[in-house]
Amino acid sequence: MDILIWSGAAVSFAGLCGLVYCILRVNKARKAGLSDEELREQVKAVMPINLGSLFVSVLGLMLVILGIFLG
């Protein structure tokens, strides 16, 4: 079950990297001094990546818990 735990940790880490990417991208857009409407468009563009990364992270954590439970 160690392989399940470590693969889940890797998947969760990949999701975390995606979340950090989203944070950095929105922060860069905020500092660019965009208008309110342009900033909203930037956030709308990042939202699917953000939700996908969160989903991948949750799947990784579920794999870790499953590996601990079965191990």
Buried (B, 14 or more C-beta within 10 A) or exposed (E): EEEBBEBBBEBBEBBBEBBEBBEEBBEEBEEEEEEEEEBEEBBEEBEEBBEBBBEBBEBBBEBBEBBEEEE
